[in-house]
Amino acid sequence: MIAITVAVRQLGSRGLNPCAESRLPPLVAGARPGEGCTNRWSDASRRFRFARQNLTARGRDADWPAVPRVRGGVQEPIDESINLLRTHAMDDLQPETLALPSGPARVKWRRSNRARRVSLRIDPSGGAVVVTLPAKATRKAGMALLMGHADWVADRLAALPEAIVFADGAIVPICGMPHRIRHAPTARGAAFLLDQELHVTGAAEFLPRRVRDFLRHEARRRLGALVAAKASLIGVTPKRVTMKDTTSRWGSCAPDTSLALSWRLVMAPAFVQDYVVAHEVAHLRHMNHKPKFWALVDELTPHTKTAIPWLRTEGARLLRIG
């Protein structure tokens, strides 16, 4: 997996992960060095895990929901606290715009059963602040951390690259080279490249979608060919290769050997594409980041030392396009 680097504040003096382009630990409340990273759980598994842990801790059966017991012909009362657990585990924290001292900011709330502390990070794709709450944390705790680091949030939001929308005249990179979008309503076809320009046909209201569709198609064509070529070098075959629009990782390899890549990589230079594909193909042989994995990556691409710094410094720009 290659995680997208996002604007975060790192507490402590922990060294970087060997996968140097991985995101840094987010700003956490009371963090110790090396702590703060979170993982993802689906809503269903998160709610079930939360409820199971709390019910077990209370000495009850771990079943969800609780089943009333009958002893001596008398039904025991059900512990009504289970309703509170259900409400707490299934709360719905919607994105909102909050007034910070520096001005309004878009805030996304995220609950994670594996998070140990409240944390903040910046989502460069939407220019929003992501507040991650542990299973038992309240919104009030998140607000306290957010308001206590309002200056840090403001600085990171101000440092985000300028957003680029898909519109006539806008310049977008394709394989690292700038291309100007040209609306050609009377031309035939959907979208095509000509003389460093991306010509888009049809009505103006369909232009953003057609540009995005073209880039996704190009990503599937270019990156898919790279995957096939590198996989054949080491005698492996992925189950499937899909293009996604992820905001936290450039690529991933699932246990069933399915590969997923961000379609936005088609906007990155060719050497960056080569490295990311080599990284994920190497995971088909080694599902870790141990020395043998990195040795295989070096066999598959010579661009590791240049691509990783590029992703760190320029990757956020790709998320701000479209």
N, C-alpha and C positions, 0 to 999 in steps of 0.2 A: 504494500500500500504506500502511496506517496501522498502525504497530507499537504494541503494548501496552506502556505504560511499566511497567517492573518495578523493584524495589529494587536498585540497583546503586551502586557506588562509582566516581566519575569521577576519573580521574587527569589532571592537566594542566589547562590553562585554555582548552580549545577551546570555541568558541561553539556554541550549539545549532543543529541542523539546521533549515533553513527549515520542514520539516515538524515543527513544535514538539512534537507529541505523540509523536514517535518515541522509542523507548527510548534511554536513555543508554548509552554504551559500558560493558560490564561491567568489573569489577575484573580487571586482567590483571597477570601477573607481568612486572615490568620494563617497563611500558607507557610510551610517549612520548605527549605530547599529541596527541589526535585518533585514537589507535589503540585497537583492542580489539573492534570490531564483528565479528560472525561471520555467515556465510551458511550455508544448509542444502544438503546434498547427500544424495542417497539412498545407502543402504548400498552398493548395487552400484556406482554411479559413483564413490563415495569410495574403495572398495577398488581398483577398476581404476585410478583416477588415481594412487593412492599407489604401487601396484605398478609402473605404467608409468614414473613419475618415477624411482623407485629403480633399476629395471633399466636405464633409459636412462643414468642417472648412472654406472652401473657399466660402461658400454660394451657392454652386451649388447643383443640385439634387444629391442624394446619389446613383443614378443608375450607374452601371458599365457595359459597357463603356458609356460615355456621349452621349446623343442624341441631335443633333442640333435643335435649336428652330427657328420657323419662325414667325416673327412679321411684320404686314403690308405688307405682300408679300415679305419681305426681310429676307433671312436666316442669323441668327446671326453667327459670326465666332466661331468655336469650340476653346476652350481654349487648345492650344497645350501643356500646362504644364501637361495635363493628360498623354501624352506619356512619359514624364519624370517620372511621378508617376508609370506608369506601368513598366518602365524599372527598377526603383529603387526597387519596390516591388518584382519583379521577377528576381532580379539579381542572378547569380549562382556563389557562392563562393566555389571553388573547394579546396579539401585538398592539401596541398603543404608542402615541406620541406624547412624551412627557416634557414638561418645562424644566430644563436644567438651568443653573445659573448663567451658562454661556449661551443659552437659547434652546429652542425645541430640538428634541432628538427622538428618532424612531427606536423603540425598545421592543425586543422579542424576548418572551419568557420561555424558558425551556426547563422541564423537570427531568432529572436523571437520578435513577435509583442507585447508580454506582458513584455518583459524585459525593465527596465527603465534605465539601465546603462550597459556599456560594462563590461564584466566579463571574468575571466579566470578560468579554472579548468583542472585537469589532468584526462584523460581517462585511467585507468589502463589496460584495456583489450588490447589496441593497443599501449600503451606508448606514447600517443599523447597529445598535448595541445589543448583544446577546447576553442575557443574564441567565445563568444556569443555577438551578436550585436543587439541593439534595431532596430526597423523598419527604423528609419531615420539615424542611425549611419553609418559612412563610414568605409571602410577597414582601412583608415589612422588612425582613432581613435582606432581601435583594435590593430594596429601595435604599436601605442604609448604606450598603456597599456602593451602590450607584451614586448616591449623592455625596458620599465621602470621597469619591474619586472623580467628581464631575470635571475637574480641570484635565485629568488624564484622558477622559473620554473625549473632551472637546479637542484636545491636541491631536489625538489619533484620527478623529473624524475629519479635522481640517487637513490632515496629511494625506488623505485618500486621493488617488489620482482623479482627474476630472472624468465624469461619466460621459460616454459617447453613445448616442442613440443611432439606430439604423435609420438614416434619412438621406435624402438626395443631397449630395455634396459632402457628406461625412467621409472621413478617411478611417479605414479599418485595416489592420495588418492581416495578411495571408502568408503563412510561412515566414513571418517576420518582415515582409516587404509591404510598404504602405500601398493601399489600393483605394481609390476614390469611388464612392457609390454614385452611379449615374442612373437616373430614372429614365427609362426608354419605353414609354407606354405603348408605342406602336410596333416595337420590335417583336419578333417571334421567339417563343420559348419562355422560360421562367426567369433564369438568371444565368449569366455567363461572363467569363473573364475576357477582356480585350484591352491590350495596351495599358497594363497596370490599372485598369478600371474594372469595377464590378457592375455590369449593366443589368438592370432589373426591369422586367417588363410588367405590363398590367397596370391596374389602377393604383393610385398613390397610397390608398389605405391598406393595400396588401403588401407594400414594399418591405416593412420590417419583418413580416413573416417569411417572405420569399428570400430575404437575405439570410435569415436564420436557417431556413431549410437548406439553402445552398451551402452554407458553412458546415452544417451537420453532414450533408452528403459528402463534401470534400474530406471531412474528418474521417468518415467511415471508409472512403476510398484510400486515402493516403495512409492512415494509421492501420487500417486492416491489412494493407499490403506489407507494412513494416512488421506487424505481428506475425504474419505467415512466414516471412523471410527469416526472422530471428528464431521463431519456434522450430523451423526445419533444421536450423544449425545445431540444435541440441536434441533433436529427436522427440519433441513434444508437440501436442496438439491441444489447444484450448477447446473447451466444450462450446463456447460461443464468445463473440466479442461484441459488446454493445457500447454505444455512445450515450453519455449522460451529461446532464448539466449540474454537476455537483458543486458545492461551495466549500467543501472541507477537504477534498482530495483530488489529485490529478488522475489517479488511476488506482485500481484495486484488483486483487485476485482472490476469488472465492474458493472455498475448500473443494468445490466440484469442478475446479479448473476453468470457471467462467471468468473472463476478463472484462472489466469496465474501464473506459477511458473518458475523460472530459472532452467534449467536442471542441471546447475552446482552445485546445492544444493546436488546432489547425492554424490558429493565429500566431503561434509561437514560432521561432526560427526552427529550421530543420534539425539542428543539432540537439535542441531541447526535446523535440518529438522523438528523436532517435534514443535519447537517454531514457525517457519515461517508458517507452515501449520495451526497451531492454530490461528495465527494472521490473516491470510486471511480468514479462516472459520468464525472467529468472525465478520468479516466485512459483512458476509451474514445476520447478525442480526443487526449490528450497522455500518453504513457507515460513521464513524467518529472515532476520537481518544479521546472521552470523557470518564469520569470515568467508566460508565457502560460497555463501550467497553473493557477497560483494566481489569475490574473485570471478564468479560467473558473469556478473554484470560487466566487469571490465573486459571479459572475453567478447561480450556482445556489443559493446559500444566503447569508443575512446573518449566520450564527451562528458563523463561523470563530473569531472572537476570544473568544467565550465557551465554545465547545465544547472547544477544545483545552485550556485550563486545567482544565476539568471532568474530562476524560479523564485528565489527569496526576494530579489529586488524588483522584478518586473511582473511577477505573477499576478499581483493584485490588479494591475492594469487590464489584464484579460477579463477579470471578473466585472470590470466596470464598463465593458463594451456590450451594447445591446440592451 
